[in-house]
Amino acid sequence: GFAAGVMVWHLYKNADKSRNWLCSTAVANIVEWVALALVILFVSLANNTTVLSIAAPLVFALVVLVFAFEKGAVSGMLQARPLLFLGTVSYSIYMTHVFVAQRLFDAVNAFGRFSRINPFMHRDIAGYDAYFLGTRLWHGDVAYVGYIALVIVTSSLTYRWIEKPAREWVRMRVRRGWPPLRPRELPSV
């Protein structure tokens, strides 16, 4: 995946933007809608097969390359402020979503023990006991909306207080040059 991303970056960086076929708005519209359809189709099919999921880095690298030119209607829609914000905090979302989910389940579990109400619905899925938040299906829907809100709030905080300062610190160090590494001193015997 990383190598595919680097390859896409080099292709985009070295593309002649003045003569590139993706810079035509009409062609970009068609290509972006096809790329969006490809993503939907791929995600729908790859969910059921491990072999197809191996192609994910290449499929998504192609889609990133298409949208890098930002010339079509889909790119225009993706420029909406809420979507730009989600894109900005996306790495923090990736890093915090499992932690938030676990803490949410821990809190609901503690509430269940305290109130003596079972807050989970259990289902047998392929021989495994899977449990879901809530005792009715709509409870899970409400919980999911709350979970997404918690992930976004948590990710906003980690972006603001951890990710962004760390990125700025690294950039500053790179611009000034890293201090030379000194070999460890061995303790005298």
Summary of the structure (lengths in Angstrom):
residues: 189
radius of gyration: 23.1
end to end distance: 47.9
largest distance: 75.1
contacts: 443
relative contact order: 0.08
helix: 71%
strand: 6%
